[in-house]
Amino acid sequence: MPLRGVCWWLCCTRGFRLLGREHGGREEEEEEEEEEESFELRNKEECTRRAPGQLEVTLSQPSRSANGTPSLSGMSEDKLINEGKVKMEDDPEVLVKGWLLREVQAGWIRYRRFWFTLTADSLECYSGPEKDARTVGMLVLTSLCSVLWPDKHTYKQTGYWSLTVFGRKHCYKLFTKHFNEAVHWACAVQKVIDSKAPVETPTQLLIRDIEENKFNPEVVEHIYQHNPILTYTQSPLYAPLLPFPYGSLDHLHLSGKGYVSVREEAVRLFNCVQQLELEREPIPLIQGVLQTCLDLRPLRDELYCQLIKQTSIAHTRSHTHTHTDTQTQGSTRLRYWQLLTCASCTFLPSSPVLRYLRFHLKRVQSVCVDSEVESYASFIAQALEKTRCRECVPSWEEIQGLMTRQEMVCTVHYPGPGCCRIPISSHTTANEVVRKVAERLGLQHSRNTFALFEQKDSWERAIGGGTIIADVITRFENLSAKESDPECQWRLCFKLYCLLDTDSISTDSIEYLFLYEQCHEMVVRGQLPVCEEDLLSLAALRLQALLGDYGSLAPYPTLEQLYPARALENRALLPPAEAPGCPPFPAGLLGALWGQKRRDGQEQRQRARLRDEATALSTSIMERWKSLSGYSRADSMAAYLTIARQWPGFGCTLYEVDFYMSSSGSFSQRLWLGVAASCVSLYRPGEAEALESLPITQICSYGVSDSNTFTITATDRHLLFHTSELTEIMQLMNAYFSATRRQLAKDDCITMETSSKLRPSLLELPSHPV
């Protein structure tokens, strides 16, 4: 029996050696097949020795000897480290050398052990450390190579620390059990890459030539005629026009969207651009291209270069076929101008590409005989002066307008049943829309300030003044496509924002209607702390203002539109007490079923109680409505606001916050933070009296400490609030302080520790421990 075991072991050892030899040979044969000439473009130092319009390239073929047959061995870790510590004096050109495991793509063995050496030009792989060892592979290092550093995720999965070196055609995934060794290799390779001169593509060099000779039209036309890479083509691209680092996006957060390396995405981008010529409905394709460029910032310059290429033609002295070329361009290339128009209204390229784009537009306007193309070039040139990077790709409606160079119309609602339609462009901001609506409604001289809100049903949020309205419309379009309820639509609403002077509002003005409607919205949301009798009176006055005198056949609004739902639930709330004399049921499955049955019964009783309370409330409201017979709409509105003004905090905006009692992080309870023109106050929900009130003149600073914490520093207090409405609070306080400074000229009273933007992103918020 022992003899049979020894024979079995010898056979398995021999088989594994043959398997390793066969696997190694197959891998090396595949590498030989994939080996090609490495195309190295000239670097910046060589640019000064070129002639205009000419390019120099260097073809180099890395030499390789016959492949070896390395195999796995059961060496200990100490021996592995000792072999890696070979003296560098043996070969001064070698920067780092040592044993590493390399991931293989075929066979049963996932990792194989090779000897790697790093020089100033390449990362080379050998079968062993001997001088006559066979070369297994070589990765030429340029400025476009990249290194993926060791990470814990790979270590937890494989038990090895890994580093990945990305080259033009190959990718070396190397592994070691020692973290310091992996970091040492990664640092050394990255240092070699950083020492290389930047690689430039032919397109970049030609753009530089055009920039240098832009005042010499003959030289420029000569460059276009002798370099087809600058002009329109129907052939696909096999490499991007601009240099991009080799590597994958698997380690980035965008990998979930299906993106691969930036170089591959650039080639895909040109294929999508060419499909515009055949698409009957180009808008989805245009949105997809723009979304890719918004996600992958390096592709923005590439898209502009591709579109400039596809909208460029080489002009010759012979014009015998000019009319035919113009007709061809008008029928097949107009889509490129439309995509270039949409891109110019979505994001800007870098400065060198922007200069090239402006030169291209001027060249087209000077030599083109197609009036349609000339109009697109003029429109794009004007758009480039106004565009700043957008948050979203243009909506369907916006792209339709841009393809015909027309403005789109935005519908803006305001309190009550009214609305107005405002023409906007891709660059119109919320402040510009507010100014246009205020002028149309005659509110431009009001002492109060207004703002745009995004609304859906009872939810609303103020829009920052610098926000591009086209982005808001696109967001509405995207949200509506995901939601199944077609009745609850997103919309823009023009409302009062900062109530600086409510007493001087004329009762016959539309601003008075705004004040009344927004006051009623606060009542329905439960943010006007008044007693129950006043709530019933307010509901009756609302009915009188809407419908006039009581009528039994009138279509009444629902109770939720008259009375706060939270107050109704509090009236119908049942105590969760056990029935007297009811013994507890035994634990177990039967006990769980019995408990669920009791809970279901309690919920049914709660719903029945809620219906009864709603019926009683409706009856009380109707009785009060009958007593208001003869009240006009103006009288009802005035009486409504008179009751609302009894609350000392009338005119403030309430936000739900958690108030911190100390810097250690303990907070008392959820409170209301009321922001008004004269003070900032704290209220318990439902209570009319403020717990604490800070006058505006005593506030020294306010700001944010992290993504959800808001701070206010007064003369002798430092208050901390935890809230999910941080941006809204910051916007409103900025608006109040700005309006106060404009009207009272007290610039030395406030020191604001805020960002200059109205809508600071979470990454821009200062942070310190709370």
FENPERA-V529914 format. One record per residue. RES is the residue in three letters. SS is DSSP state (~ for helix, > for strand, _ for the rest). Layout:
# FENPERA-V529914
res=RES ss=SS
res=RES ss=SS
This chain:
# FENPERA-V529914
res=MET ss=_
res=PRO ss=~
res=LEU ss=~
res=ARG ss=~
res=GLY ss=~
res=VAL ss=~
res=CYS ss=~
res=TRP ss=~
res=TRP ss=~
res=LEU ss=~
res=CYS ss=~
res=CYS ss=~
res=THR ss=~
res=ARG ss=~
res=GLY ss=~
res=PHE ss=~
res=ARG ss=~
res=LEU ss=~
res=LEU ss=~
res=GLY ss=~
res=ARG ss=~
res=GLU ss=~
res=HIS ss=~
res=GLY ss=~
res=GLY ss=~
res=ARG ss=~
res=GLU ss=~
res=GLU ss=~
res=GLU ss=~
res=GLU ss=~
res=GLU ss=~
res=GLU ss=~
res=GLU ss=~
res=GLU ss=~
res=GLU ss=_
res=GLU ss=_
res=GLU ss=_
res=SER ss=>
res=PHE ss=>
res=GLU ss=>
res=LEU ss=>
res=ARG ss=_
res=ASN ss=_
res=LYS ss=~
res=GLU ss=~
res=GLU ss=~
res=CYS ss=~
res=THR ss=~
res=ARG ss=~
res=ARG ss=_
res=ALA ss=_
res=PRO ss=_
res=GLY ss=_
res=GLN ss=_
res=LEU ss=_
res=GLU ss=_
res=VAL ss=>
res=THR ss=>
res=LEU ss=>
res=SER ss=>
res=GLN ss=_
res=PRO ss=_
res=SER ss=_
res=ARG ss=_
res=SER ss=_
res=ALA ss=_
res=ASN ss=_
res=GLY ss=_
res=THR ss=_
res=PRO ss=_
res=SER ss=_
res=LEU ss=_
res=SER ss=_
res=GLY ss=_
res=MET ss=_
res=SER ss=_
res=GLU ss=~
res=ASP ss=~
res=LYS ss=~
res=LEU ss=~
res=ILE ss=~
res=ASN ss=~
res=GLU ss=~
res=GLY ss=~
res=LYS ss=_
res=VAL ss=_
res=LYS ss=_
res=MET ss=~
res=GLU ss=~
res=ASP ss=~
res=ASP ss=_
res=PRO ss=_
res=GLU ss=_
res=VAL ss=_
res=LEU ss=_
res=VAL ss=>
res=LYS ss=>
res=GLY ss=>
res=TRP ss=>
res=LEU ss=>
res=LEU ss=>
res=ARG ss=>
res=GLU ss=>
res=VAL ss=_
res=GLN ss=_
res=ALA ss=_
res=GLY ss=_
res=TRP ss=_
res=ILE ss=_
res=ARG ss=_
res=TYR ss=>
res=ARG ss=>
res=ARG ss=>
res=PHE ss=>
res=TRP ss=>
res=PHE ss=>
res=THR ss=>
res=LEU ss=>
res=THR ss=_
res=ALA ss=_
res=ASP ss=_
res=SER ss=>
res=LEU ss=>
res=GLU ss=>
res=CYS ss=>
res=TYR ss=>
res=SER ss=_
res=GLY ss=_
res=PRO ss=_
res=GLU ss=_
res=LYS ss=_
res=ASP ss=_
res=ALA ss=_
res=ARG ss=_
res=THR ss=>
res=VAL ss=>
res=GLY ss=>
res=MET ss=>
res=LEU ss=>
res=VAL ss=>
res=LEU ss=_
res=THR ss=_
res=SER ss=_
res=LEU ss=_
res=CYS ss=_
res=SER ss=>
res=VAL ss=>
res=LEU ss=>
res=TRP ss=_
res=PRO ss=_
res=ASP ss=_
res=LYS ss=~
res=HIS ss=~
res=THR ss=~
res=TYR ss=~
res=LYS ss=~
res=GLN ss=~
res=THR ss=~
res=GLY ss=_
res=TYR ss=_
res=TRP ss=>
res=SER ss=>
res=LEU ss=>
res=THR ss=>
res=VAL ss=>
res=PHE ss=>
res=GLY ss=_
res=ARG ss=_
res=LYS ss=_
res=HIS ss=_
res=CYS ss=>
res=TYR ss=>
res=LYS ss=>
res=LEU ss=>
res=PHE ss=>
res=THR ss=>
res=LYS ss=_
res=HIS ss=_
res=PHE ss=~
res=ASN ss=~
res=GLU ss=~
res=ALA ss=~
res=VAL ss=~
res=HIS ss=~
res=TRP ss=~
res=ALA ss=~
res=CYS ss=~
res=ALA ss=~
res=VAL ss=~
res=GLN ss=~
res=LYS ss=~
res=VAL ss=~
res=ILE ss=~
res=ASP ss=~
res=SER ss=_
res=LYS ss=_
res=ALA ss=_
res=PRO ss=_
res=VAL ss=_
res=GLU ss=_
res=THR ss=_
res=PRO ss=~
res=THR ss=~
res=GLN ss=~
res=LEU ss=~
res=LEU ss=~
res=ILE ss=~
res=ARG ss=~
res=ASP ss=~
res=ILE ss=~
res=GLU ss=~
res=GLU ss=~
res=ASN ss=_
res=LYS ss=_
res=PHE ss=_
res=ASN ss=_
res=PRO ss=~
res=GLU ss=~
res=VAL ss=~
res=VAL ss=~
res=GLU ss=~
res=HIS ss=~
res=ILE ss=~
res=TYR ss=~
res=GLN ss=~
res=HIS ss=~
res=ASN ss=_
res=PRO ss=~
res=ILE ss=~
res=LEU ss=~
res=THR ss=_
res=TYR ss=_
res=THR ss=_
res=GLN ss=_
res=SER ss=_
res=PRO ss=_
res=LEU ss=_
res=TYR ss=_
res=ALA ss=_
res=PRO ss=_
res=LEU ss=_
res=LEU ss=_
res=PRO ss=_
res=PHE ss=_
res=PRO ss=_
res=TYR ss=_
res=GLY ss=_
res=SER ss=_
res=LEU ss=_
res=ASP ss=_
res=HIS ss=_
res=LEU ss=_
res=HIS ss=~
res=LEU ss=~
res=SER ss=~
res=GLY ss=~
res=LYS ss=~
res=GLY ss=_
res=TYR ss=_
res=VAL ss=_
res=SER ss=_
res=VAL ss=~
res=ARG ss=~
res=GLU ss=~
res=GLU ss=~
res=ALA ss=~
res=VAL ss=~
res=ARG ss=~
res=LEU ss=~
res=PHE ss=~
res=ASN ss=~
res=CYS ss=~
res=VAL ss=~
res=GLN ss=~
res=GLN ss=~
res=LEU ss=_
res=GLU ss=_
res=LEU ss=_
res=GLU ss=_
res=ARG ss=_
res=GLU ss=_
res=PRO ss=_
res=ILE ss=~
res=PRO ss=~
res=LEU ss=~
res=ILE ss=~
res=GLN ss=~
res=GLY ss=~
res=VAL ss=~
res=LEU ss=~
res=GLN ss=~
res=THR ss=~
res=CYS ss=~
res=LEU ss=~
res=ASP ss=~
res=LEU ss=_
res=ARG ss=_
res=PRO ss=_
res=LEU ss=~
res=ARG ss=~
res=ASP ss=~
res=GLU ss=~
res=LEU ss=~
res=TYR ss=~
res=CYS ss=~
res=GLN ss=~
res=LEU ss=~
res=ILE ss=~
res=LYS ss=~
res=GLN ss=~
res=THR ss=_
res=SER ss=_
res=ILE ss=_
res=ALA ss=_
res=HIS ss=_
res=THR ss=_
res=ARG ss=_
res=SER ss=_
res=HIS ss=_
res=THR ss=_
res=HIS ss=_
res=THR ss=~
res=HIS ss=~
res=THR ss=~
res=ASP ss=~
res=THR ss=~
res=GLN ss=~
res=THR ss=~
res=GLN ss=~
res=GLY ss=~
res=SER ss=~
res=THR ss=~
res=ARG ss=_
res=LEU ss=~
res=ARG ss=~
res=TYR ss=~
res=TRP ss=~
res=GLN ss=~
res=LEU ss=~
res=LEU ss=~
res=THR ss=~
res=CYS ss=~
res=ALA ss=~
res=SER ss=~
res=CYS ss=_
res=THR ss=_
res=PHE ss=_
res=LEU ss=_
res=PRO ss=_
res=SER ss=_
res=SER ss=~
res=PRO ss=~
res=VAL ss=~
res=LEU ss=~
res=ARG ss=~
res=TYR ss=~
res=LEU ss=~
res=ARG ss=~
res=PHE ss=~
res=HIS ss=~
res=LEU ss=~
res=LYS ss=~
res=ARG ss=~
res=VAL ss=~
res=GLN ss=~
res=SER ss=~
res=VAL ss=~
res=CYS ss=_
res=VAL ss=_
res=ASP ss=_
res=SER ss=~
res=GLU ss=~
res=VAL ss=~
res=GLU ss=~
res=SER ss=~
res=TYR ss=~
res=ALA ss=~
res=SER ss=~
res=PHE ss=~
res=ILE ss=~
res=ALA ss=~
res=GLN ss=~
res=ALA ss=~
res=LEU ss=~
res=GLU ss=_
res=LYS ss=_
res=THR ss=_
res=ARG ss=_
res=CYS ss=_
res=ARG ss=_
res=GLU ss=_
res=CYS ss=_
res=VAL ss=_
res=PRO ss=_
res=SER ss=_
res=TRP ss=~
res=GLU ss=~
res=GLU ss=~
res=ILE ss=~
res=GLN ss=~
res=GLY ss=~
res=LEU ss=~
res=MET ss=~
res=THR ss=_
res=ARG ss=_
res=GLN ss=_
res=GLU ss=_
res=MET ss=>
res=VAL ss=>
res=CYS ss=>
res=THR ss=>
res=VAL ss=>
res=HIS ss=>
res=TYR ss=>
res=PRO ss=_
res=GLY ss=_
res=PRO ss=_
res=GLY ss=_
res=CYS ss=>
res=CYS ss=>
res=ARG ss=>
res=ILE ss=>
res=PRO ss=>
res=ILE ss=>
res=SER ss=_
res=SER ss=_
res=HIS ss=_
res=THR ss=_
res=THR ss=>
res=ALA ss=~
res=ASN ss=~
res=GLU ss=~
res=VAL ss=~
res=VAL ss=~
res=ARG ss=~
res=LYS ss=~
res=VAL ss=~
res=ALA ss=~
res=GLU ss=~
res=ARG ss=~
res=LEU ss=~
res=GLY ss=_
res=LEU ss=_
res=GLN ss=_
res=HIS ss=_
res=SER ss=_
res=ARG ss=_
res=ASN ss=_
res=THR ss=>
res=PHE ss=>
res=ALA ss=>
res=LEU ss=>
res=PHE ss=>
res=GLU ss=>
res=GLN ss=>
res=LYS ss=>
res=ASP ss=_
res=SER ss=_
res=TRP ss=>
res=GLU ss=>
res=ARG ss=>
res=ALA ss=>
res=ILE ss=_
res=GLY ss=_
res=GLY ss=_
res=GLY ss=_
res=THR ss=_
res=ILE ss=>
res=ILE ss=~
res=ALA ss=~
res=ASP ss=~
res=VAL ss=~
res=ILE ss=~
res=THR ss=~
res=ARG ss=~
res=PHE ss=~
res=GLU ss=~
res=ASN ss=~
res=LEU ss=~
res=SER ss=~
res=ALA ss=~
res=LYS ss=~
res=GLU ss=_
res=SER ss=_
res=ASP ss=_
res=PRO ss=_
res=GLU ss=_
res=CYS ss=_
res=GLN ss=_
res=TRP ss=_
res=ARG ss=>
res=LEU ss=>
res=CYS ss=>
res=PHE ss=>
res=LYS ss=>
res=LEU ss=>
res=TYR ss=>
res=CYS ss=>
res=LEU ss=_
res=LEU ss=_
res=ASP ss=_
res=THR ss=_
res=ASP ss=_
res=SER ss=_
res=ILE ss=_
res=SER ss=_
res=THR ss=_
res=ASP ss=_
res=SER ss=_
res=ILE ss=~
res=GLU ss=~
res=TYR ss=~
res=LEU ss=~
res=PHE ss=~
res=LEU ss=~
res=TYR ss=~
res=GLU ss=~
res=GLN ss=~
res=CYS ss=~
res=HIS ss=~
res=GLU ss=~
res=MET ss=~
res=VAL ss=~
res=VAL ss=~
res=ARG ss=_
res=GLY ss=_
res=GLN ss=_
res=LEU ss=_
res=PRO ss=_
res=VAL ss=_
res=CYS ss=_
res=GLU ss=~
res=GLU ss=~
res=ASP ss=~
res=LEU ss=~
res=LEU ss=~
res=SER ss=~
res=LEU ss=~
res=ALA ss=~
res=ALA ss=~
res=LEU ss=~
res=ARG ss=~
res=LEU ss=~
res=GLN ss=~
res=ALA ss=~
res=LEU ss=~
res=LEU ss=~
res=GLY ss=_
res=ASP ss=_
res=TYR ss=_
res=GLY ss=_
res=SER ss=_
res=LEU ss=_
res=ALA ss=_
res=PRO ss=_
res=TYR ss=_
res=PRO ss=_
res=THR ss=_
res=LEU ss=~
res=GLU ss=~
res=GLN ss=~
res=LEU ss=_
res=TYR ss=_
res=PRO ss=_
res=ALA ss=~
res=ARG ss=~
res=ALA ss=~
res=LEU ss=~
res=GLU ss=~
res=ASN ss=~
res=ARG ss=~
res=ALA ss=_
res=LEU ss=_
res=LEU ss=_
res=PRO ss=_
res=PRO ss=_
res=ALA ss=_
res=GLU ss=_
res=ALA ss=_
res=PRO ss=_
res=GLY ss=_
res=CYS ss=_
res=PRO ss=_
res=PRO ss=_
res=PHE ss=_
res=PRO ss=_
res=ALA ss=_
res=GLY ss=_
res=LEU ss=~
res=LEU ss=~
res=GLY ss=~
res=ALA ss=~
res=LEU ss=~
res=TRP ss=~
res=GLY ss=~
res=GLN ss=~
res=LYS ss=~
res=ARG ss=~
res=ARG ss=~
res=ASP ss=~
res=GLY ss=~
res=GLN ss=~
res=GLU ss=~
res=GLN ss=~
res=ARG ss=~
res=GLN ss=~
res=ARG ss=~
res=ALA ss=~
res=ARG ss=~
res=LEU ss=~
res=ARG ss=~
res=ASP ss=~
res=GLU ss=~
res=ALA ss=~
res=THR ss=~
res=ALA ss=~
res=LEU ss=~
res=SER ss=~
res=THR ss=~
res=SER ss=~
res=ILE ss=~
res=MET ss=~
res=GLU ss=~
res=ARG ss=~
res=TRP ss=~
res=LYS ss=~
res=SER ss=_
res=LEU ss=_
res=SER ss=_
res=GLY ss=_
res=TYR ss=_
res=SER ss=_
res=ARG ss=~
res=ALA ss=~
res=ASP ss=~
res=SER ss=~
res=MET ss=~
res=ALA ss=~
res=ALA ss=~
res=TYR ss=~
res=LEU ss=~
res=THR ss=~
res=ILE ss=~
res=ALA ss=~
res=ARG ss=_
res=GLN ss=_
res=TRP ss=_
res=PRO ss=_
res=GLY ss=_
res=PHE ss=_
res=GLY ss=_
res=CYS ss=_
res=THR ss=>
res=LEU ss=>
res=TYR ss=>
res=GLU ss=>
res=VAL ss=>
res=ASP ss=>
res=PHE ss=>
res=TYR ss=>
res=MET ss=_
res=SER ss=_
res=SER ss=_
res=SER ss=_
res=GLY ss=_
res=SER ss=_
res=PHE ss=>
res=SER ss=>
res=GLN ss=>
res=ARG ss=>
res=LEU ss=>
res=TRP ss=>
res=LEU ss=>
res=GLY ss=>
res=VAL ss=>
res=ALA ss=_
res=ALA ss=_
res=SER ss=_
res=CYS ss=>
res=VAL ss=>
res=SER ss=>
res=LEU ss=>
res=TYR ss=>
res=ARG ss=>
res=PRO ss=_
res=GLY ss=_
res=GLU ss=_
res=ALA ss=_
res=GLU ss=_
res=ALA ss=>
res=LEU ss=>
res=GLU ss=>
res=SER ss=>
res=LEU ss=>
res=PRO ss=>
res=ILE ss=~
res=THR ss=~
res=GLN ss=~
res=ILE ss=_
res=CYS ss=_
res=SER ss=>
res=TYR ss=>
res=GLY ss=>
res=VAL ss=>
res=SER ss=>
res=ASP ss=>
res=SER ss=_
res=ASN ss=_
res=THR ss=>
res=PHE ss=>
res=THR ss=>
res=ILE ss=>
res=THR ss=>
res=ALA ss=_
res=THR ss=_
res=ASP ss=_
res=ARG ss=_
res=HIS ss=>
res=LEU ss=>
res=LEU ss=>
res=PHE ss=>
res=HIS ss=>
res=THR ss=_
res=SER ss=_
res=GLU ss=_
res=LEU ss=~
res=THR ss=~
res=GLU ss=~
res=ILE ss=~
res=MET ss=~
res=GLN ss=~
res=LEU ss=~
res=MET ss=~
res=ASN ss=~
res=ALA ss=~
res=TYR ss=~
res=PHE ss=~
res=SER ss=~
res=ALA ss=~
res=THR ss=~
res=ARG ss=~
res=ARG ss=~
res=GLN ss=~
res=LEU ss=~
res=ALA ss=_
res=LYS ss=_
res=ASP ss=_
res=ASP ss=_
res=CYS ss=_
res=ILE ss=_
res=THR ss=_
res=MET ss=_
res=GLU ss=_
res=THR ss=_
res=SER ss=_
res=SER ss=_
res=LYS ss=_
res=LEU ss=_
res=ARG ss=_
res=PRO ss=_
res=SER ss=_
res=LEU ss=~
res=LEU ss=~
res=GLU ss=~
res=LEU ss=_
res=PRO ss=_
res=SER ss=_
res=HIS ss=_
res=PRO ss=_
res=VAL ss=_
